[in-house]
Amino acid sequence: MIGQDLGGRYEILTRIGGGGMALVYKAHDVLLNRKVAVKVLRQQFVHDEEFIRRFRREAQSAAALSHPNVVSIYDVGQEEDTHYIVMEYIEGHNLNEIIKESAPLQTDESVRIAMQIADALDHAHQNHIIHRDIKPHNILIGKNGRVKVTDFGIARAVTSSTITQTGSLIGSVHYFSPEHAKGINTGEKSDLYSLGIVLYQMLTAQLPFLGESPISVALKHLQENFDEPRTVNPHIPQSVENVILKAMRKNPGERYSSAHEMLLDLDTCLRPERLKEPKVSFTSINDFDETRVMPAIRGDIRPAAQAEREQPVNPNASEDKHWDEKDMAPKSKGWKKPLTVVGVTLLLLGLIIWGFIWLLGVLDVAEVDVPYVVGKTETEARQLIEAAGLKIEEPVIHEHNQEIPKDQVFSQTKMNMRVKEGSFIQISVSDGPELEELGNYIGKSLQTAIDELGALGITEEQIIIEPVFSEEAVDTIIQQSPKPGEQYNPESAEFNFMVSKGRETVPMPNLIGKRLDEAKDLIKANELTLDEPDILYEPSYLHQKDFVISQDPYKPKDLVSKGAKISIRVSSGPPADAKEHQFNINISPAEAGKTSEIRIVYSDARGENIEWDKRQITSTQTFPVTVIVAPDTEARVTVYRDNQFIDTRTITYDELMKGTNSSTLTIPGEEVQATEEPAQAEVTESNDEPIEEEQQQQP
């Protein structure tokens, strides 16, 4: 059923419960965009026309109920052999689960719950609807504490149809009223008796009547008294016990006259002035449990003498007196006729006696104990039942069950009793959890799989994700477990998805300023791609020839997927119209024989105040400094000695165009400058023709 659409409107999400007659699913109403509960009739009842008619009529009647303590009926429908009822979905627990976990409940909480149930019953009874199956399993408690009574009308259809078909009672025998247990018509007061048992169980954590079989429990409802609530739980106020005692009287006439009267009593039973009121007493003789149903007596039971006296009078009696004397005369009889009569009579008597003995043999069948096979496998159950001289009623009922393992018997008829040898036993066998078939999600996005599985009731805790590097797009499913087409249990299955997180990434290396061959090695080592058409050459004043100028589209340290393509720009050297000039700087230390620190800075087409080098000298040395001059610009070299400015020299592009390829700048030591006249420095051209130079001023 899970994943199906009923009526083109109700999308079945997950199974949330079930009973002997129907299964309950959580569904999504796509038209009104809300969660609903869908009760689906079990398949073994779908061909019973009388049951279907009652089921639908009662469900439609219950749909007329509108009360805050009654689960609302939204829709009733049929799709092929599927009969369903759509009702309000309650987020919470049923009262039976709360009793198992927390009973005995606090008195005020128990009374509050019972009041809401009584209010719901009062509304139903006023609309001429009797529940007939009030029990904790049919009482839902929402997360907000609101009590909701469910299954109105369904109990009536189930009970009447089942009694008609099998002659036995179906339902929760522990909550039966005595009149229900006897199989006679039940009325509104039967619901009040069941409500009294529910209140008893909430306050004592036990049921008033227990037995080894449903029949024994039903007989106790009819014939035995129960332990009074205060003997089980002394903390129950007398006023509350009085409510239970009155609701559970075996004689309906001694119970509350209506659900409204019981509601009013519950509403005041916890008032301080009532808590210690006298114990309720009943003056009438309760002989309801002494009633016996006698079998009907059929046939004529009049005394023989009376029957003889009532024989019809023969109108011809007077004529009989005038018999002919000849007829009265004795006739001679032969010996053969009496012998024949005796023989025939003896033969008939023998046949009658033989037939009687045969009939006794047929009717007097030995009784055997019915073996208890619940919990056994179907094969073991068959062997035990057949070994006891009994038979399996075919077909065996097979149903999906979340709690019972596959092929295990979870129910049987005629438990804990003796039956005639050869009797039929019906068993119900679990088919295990209802399995779903997993679709193929390989190649689809992870969110698609999560959404589709979530619609089937799968939680995110059941989905395990393993991210891996892959050529596929991010969040694409690469592998899945279970595999496509495999069946799984939605309640317990785990789903493993291997999901792509894209290609593996590496930090982008810094290629700028690297030689071309060195850059290629870095690209290869990081599993990146550089094609020859992506190597672009361009002139550069800043970078030497074959050195990388820039890289695209990724900057250094960007995370890049392996295999990604990049492009680089490589210097082809200075532009063709650029000119080079070499300054030969001949410099001496400040004092002869002592160490001086020389620092040379130049400015040209590559930039301003570029540090050429810093050296330690103890004697006169020559340092060649090459500059590049762009058209309409100039280059300059500046010399510092011992952190003091010494001299600067400039060369223009126009001067280089005249053939000046190199020049010499001589800087003597301080001692030389002190003993000699200032000399004029020379700038020597490559053609050895001296040009005039400005006088260098020493600091």
Secondary structure, 3 states (H helix, E strand, C coil): CCCCEECCCEEEEEEEEECCCEEEEEEEECCCCEEEEEEEECHHHCCCHHHHHHHHHHHHHHHCCCCCCECCEEEEEEECCEEEEEEECCCEEEHHHHHHHHCCCCHHHHHHHHHHHHHHHHHHHHCCCCCCCCCHHHEEEECCCCEEECCCCHHHHHHHHHHHHHCCCCCCHHHCCHHHHHCCCCCHHHHHHHHHHHHHHHHHCCCCCCCCCHHHHHHHHHHCCCCCHHHHCCCCCHHHHHHHHHHCCCCHHHCCCCHHHHHHHHHHCCCCCCCCCCCCCCCCCCCHHHCCCCCCCCCCCCCHHHHHHCCCCCCCHHHHCCCCHHHHCCCCCCCHHHHHHHHHHHHHHHHHHHHHHHHHHHHCCCEEECCCCCCCEHHHHHHHHHHCCCEECCCCEEECCCCCCCCEEEEECCCCCEEECCCEECEEEECCCCCEECCCCCCCEHHHHHHHHHHCCCCHHHEEEEEECCCCCCCEEEEEECCCCCEECCCCCCEEEEEECCCCEEECCCCCCCEHHHHHHHHHHCCCECCHHHEEEECCCCCCCCEEEEEECCCCCCEEECCCECEEEEECCCCCCCEEEEEEEEECCCCCCCCEEEEEEEEECCEEEEEEEEEEECCCEEEEEEEEECCCCEEEEEEEECCEEEEEEEEEHHHHHCCCCEEEEEECCHHHHHHCCCCCCCEECCCCCEECCCCCCCC
